[in-house]
Amino acid sequence: MTGPEDRVIHAPGKLVLVGEYAVLDGAPAIALALDHGVRCRVGPAPALELRCPGDQRFVRAALDHVKAPPARYVFQDWNPVDLPGKPGFGGSAAATVAAVLAGGGDGAQAYQVHATIQGGGSGVDVASSLHGGMIRYQAGRVEQLRPLLPVVVYSGKASATLSRIRLYRDWQRGRREFVAEMASVVEQFTRQPIEVLRVARQLLLAMARGAGILYETPSLHAMARLAEELGGAAKPSGAGGGDCGVALLPDPGVERAFQEACGEMGLRVLPYTVVTGAGEAPVAISSAVPPWGATDEPNAFRVK
């Protein structure tokens, strides 16, 4: 039976739509909070008891950092997707947020713990889990935006993020220009989401060539080509090299055709719901709209 001291914290996962890599250098990024994250059930116990399958570094550090009171802390995936590898939804950030809140801490402490254990980072994944919805994140500042609903496609393989970030940080020639161009593009996202996604992909591909990063796998390349052939746009989400891609299409019929074609290519479209931020009862955000519900002016700008 659930006792009066029992409670459950849910921390959403995240999906970065645009602004990857440049966000590490202070540029803005746009991210969605998804109902695929981490859950922590807290129950009475005479001493602190931790149950967490897999990597315990983030949750253990978070509970220690906030000086969590004696209790049983049981961590589990929240609404996991059955995949052969991780989808890249920011599981370590969600676990950190869940642990900090379950232990009585606040959002600022979640940023601190995650950055310490991970060895740096932009904080966008922690911010997305804490605040929910679709956010514009820049150097610790968060602005809520009306969420768009991209198609989310699993690439078929998991990706290693940290090695790609190291290559990006080692890249100097052209990095300042990349950050400035990406920052300018991201600011247009809510008005021209499809065109911004298309341009952001080109900027990221050019950056990846310069930095020696494997950014777009064959399956993600096929997804992007398909979306563009149908009048939309698509790109890898996050660090690339696997995990998921995101696609925006111009109308519901084209979106259905895109999803059917992805299935024929062996690419799995993942279901999700955009939710509010971490807490005991995150809820779906009803104001989320498909990309054709936003203003889009094609050919508004070009990659230099």
C-alpha positions in Angstrom: 0.0 0.0 0.0 1.2 3.5 -0.7 1.7 5.4 2.6 1.3 9.1 3.2 5.0 9.6 2.9 5.2 8.0 -0.5 5.6 10.2 -3.6 6.7 9.9 -7.1 8.8 12.4 -9.1 8.7 12.3 -12.9 11.4 14.0 -14.9 10.8 14.4 -18.7 13.4 13.6 -21.3 14.4 16.1 -23.9 14.7 16.5 -27.7 16.8 19.3 -29.1 15.3 20.7 -32.3 17.9 23.3 -33.3 21.0 24.9 -31.9 23.1 21.9 -31.1 26.8 22.4 -30.5 26.5 26.2 -30.8 24.6 26.1 -27.5 27.9 25.0 -25.8 29.3 28.4 -26.8 26.4 30.5 -25.5 24.1 30.5 -28.6 20.4 29.7 -28.2 18.8 26.3 -28.7 15.2 25.1 -28.9 14.3 21.9 -27.0 11.1 19.9 -26.3 10.3 18.0 -23.1 9.0 14.5 -23.7 7.1 11.9 -21.7 10.1 9.5 -22.0 12.2 10.2 -19.0 13.0 9.0 -15.4 10.8 8.3 -12.5 11.8 8.2 -8.8 9.5 6.7 -6.2 10.3 7.8 -2.7 9.2 5.8 0.3 9.9 5.6 4.0 13.0 3.8 5.1 15.3 4.1 8.3 18.3 5.0 6.2 19.0 6.3 2.7 18.4 3.4 0.3 19.1 3.7 -3.4 17.8 1.4 -6.1 18.8 2.3 -9.6 19.4 -0.1 -12.5 22.4 0.8 -14.6 24.6 3.9 -14.2 24.1 5.3 -10.6 26.7 8.1 -10.9 24.2 11.0 -11.5 21.5 10.0 -9.0 23.9 9.1 -6.3 25.8 12.4 -6.7 22.5 14.3 -6.8 21.2 12.7 -3.6 24.5 13.4 -1.8 24.6 17.0 -3.1 21.1 17.9 -1.7 21.7 15.9 1.5 18.6 13.8 0.8 16.8 12.6 4.0 16.6 8.9 4.9 14.2 7.2 2.5 14.0 4.6 -0.2 14.7 6.1 -3.6 13.8 3.8 -6.5 14.6 5.0 -10.0 13.1 3.6 -13.2 12.7 4.6 -16.8 9.5 6.5 -17.2 7.5 5.4 -20.3 10.5 3.8 -22.0 10.5 3.1 -25.7 11.4 -0.4 -26.7 14.6 0.1 -28.8 17.8 -1.7 -29.3 19.8 1.3 -28.1 19.2 4.6 -26.2 17.1 7.1 -28.1 19.1 10.1 -27.0 16.4 11.7 -24.8 18.8 13.1 -22.2 18.4 10.2 -19.7 21.3 11.4 -17.4 19.8 14.9 -17.1 16.4 13.5 -16.4 17.8 11.2 -13.7 19.7 14.1 -12.1 16.6 16.2 -12.1 14.5 13.4 -10.6 17.0 12.7 -7.9 17.5 16.4 -6.9 13.8 17.0 -6.6 13.1 13.7 -4.9 15.8 14.6 -2.3 14.4 18.0 -1.6 16.7 20.1 -3.8 16.0 22.8 -6.4 16.7 23.2 -10.1 19.9 25.1 -9.7 21.4 22.1 -7.9 20.4 19.9 -10.8 22.5 22.0 -13.2 25.5 21.9 -10.8 25.4 18.1 -10.3 24.9 17.2 -13.9 27.7 19.5 -15.1 30.1 18.1 -12.5 29.5 14.4 -13.2 29.3 14.9 -17.0 32.3 17.2 -17.1 30.6 20.3 -18.5 27.8 20.8 -21.0 25.3 23.5 -21.9 22.5 22.7 -19.5 19.9 22.6 -22.1 18.9 19.0 -21.3 18.5 19.8 -17.6 16.5 23.0 -18.4 14.2 21.1 -20.7 13.5 18.5 -18.0 12.9 21.1 -15.3 10.7 23.5 -17.3 8.9 21.3 -19.7 7.2 22.3 -22.9 9.2 23.8 -25.7 11.9 26.2 -24.5 14.4 28.6 -25.9 17.5 28.1 -23.8 20.6 30.3 -23.8 23.3 30.3 -21.2 21.0 29.5 -18.3 18.1 31.6 -19.4 14.8 29.9 -20.3 11.9 31.2 -22.4 8.8 29.2 -22.9 7.5 28.9 -26.5 4.4 27.4 -28.0 5.4 23.8 -28.7 5.7 22.4 -32.2 5.2 18.7 -32.9 7.9 17.2 -35.1 8.0 13.6 -36.3 10.7 11.8 -34.3 12.5 9.0 -36.1 14.9 6.5 -34.5 18.1 6.1 -36.5 18.6 2.5 -35.6 21.7 3.0 -33.4 22.7 4.8 -30.2 25.3 7.6 -30.3 28.2 8.6 -28.1 27.8 12.3 -27.3 30.9 13.2 -25.2 33.4 12.1 -27.8 31.7 14.4 -30.4 31.6 17.3 -28.0 35.4 16.9 -27.4 36.0 17.1 -31.2 33.8 20.2 -31.4 35.6 21.9 -28.6 39.0 21.1 -30.3 37.8 22.7 -33.5 38.8 26.3 -33.8 38.8 27.3 -37.5 35.4 28.5 -38.4 33.8 27.9 -35.0 33.1 31.5 -34.1 31.3 32.0 -37.5 29.4 28.7 -37.0 28.1 29.9 -33.6 27.1 33.3 -34.9 25.2 31.8 -37.9 23.4 29.2 -35.8 22.4 31.8 -33.3 20.9 33.9 -36.1 19.0 30.9 -37.6 17.6 29.7 -34.3 15.9 33.1 -33.6 13.8 32.5 -36.7 12.5 29.1 -35.6 9.1 30.0 -34.3 8.3 31.9 -37.5 9.9 29.7 -40.1 10.4 26.3 -38.5 10.8 24.2 -41.7 13.3 26.5 -43.3 15.2 26.9 -40.1 15.5 23.1 -39.7 16.8 22.8 -43.3 19.4 25.6 -42.8 20.5 24.3 -39.4 21.2 20.9 -40.9 23.5 22.5 -43.5 25.3 24.5 -40.9 25.8 21.4 -38.7 27.0 19.3 -41.7 29.6 22.0 -42.5 30.7 22.2 -38.9 31.0 18.4 -38.7 33.2 18.3 -41.7 35.5 20.9 -40.3 35.6 19.3 -36.8 35.9 15.7 -38.0 32.6 14.6 -36.4 30.5 11.8 -37.8 27.2 13.7 -37.6 24.8 12.3 -40.1 24.5 8.5 -40.4 23.2 6.9 -43.7 19.8 6.4 -42.1 19.6 10.0 -40.9 20.7 11.2 -44.3 18.0 9.2 -46.0 15.4 10.6 -43.6 16.6 14.2 -44.3 16.5 13.6 -48.1 13.0 12.1 -47.9 11.7 15.1 -45.9 13.1 17.6 -48.3 11.8 15.7 -51.3 8.3 16.1 -49.7 8.7 19.8 -49.1 9.7 19.5 -45.4 13.0 19.3 -43.5 14.7 16.9 -41.2 18.0 16.6 -39.3 19.6 14.6 -36.5 18.7 15.7 -33.0 21.5 16.4 -30.5 25.1 15.4 -31.2 24.2 13.2 -34.2 25.9 10.0 -35.1 22.8 8.0 -34.3 20.0 8.3 -31.7 17.0 10.2 -33.2 16.2 12.6 -36.0 13.4 15.2 -36.2 11.3 16.1 -39.2 8.9 18.9 -39.9 6.4 18.5 -42.8 4.2 21.1 -44.5 0.8 19.4 -44.0 -0.8 16.3 -42.4 -1.1 14.4 -45.7 2.6 14.9 -46.4 3.5 14.0 -42.8 1.6 10.7 -43.2 3.4 9.9 -46.4 6.7 10.7 -44.7 6.0 8.3 -41.8 4.9 5.5 -44.2 8.1 6.0 -46.2 10.2 5.9 -43.1 8.6 2.5 -42.2 9.4 1.2 -45.7 13.0 2.2 -45.2 13.1 0.4 -41.8 13.1 3.6 -39.8 10.9 3.6 -36.7 8.7 6.7 -35.9 8.6 7.1 -32.2 5.4 8.2 -30.3 5.7 10.9 -27.7 3.8 13.6 -25.8 5.1 17.1 -25.0 4.8 17.5 -21.2 5.2 20.1 -18.4 8.3 20.1 -16.3 9.5 17.7 -13.7 7.3 17.1 -10.6 4.9 14.7 -9.1 2.4 14.9 -12.0 3.6 16.3 -15.4 0.8 16.7 -17.8 0.5 16.9 -21.6 0.6 20.4 -23.1 -2.6 20.8 -25.1 -1.4 24.0 -26.9 1.2 22.1 -28.9 0.8 22.5 -32.7 2.0 20.7 -35.8 4.5 22.6 -38.0 1.8 23.6 -40.5 0.2 25.5 -37.6 3.1 27.9 -37.5 4.0 30.6 -39.9 6.6 29.5 -42.4 8.1 31.6 -45.2 10.2 29.3 -47.4 13.5 30.5 -48.9 13.8 33.3 -46.3 17.5 32.8 -45.9 20.4 30.7 -47.1 23.5 29.1 -45.7 26.5 31.2 -46.7 
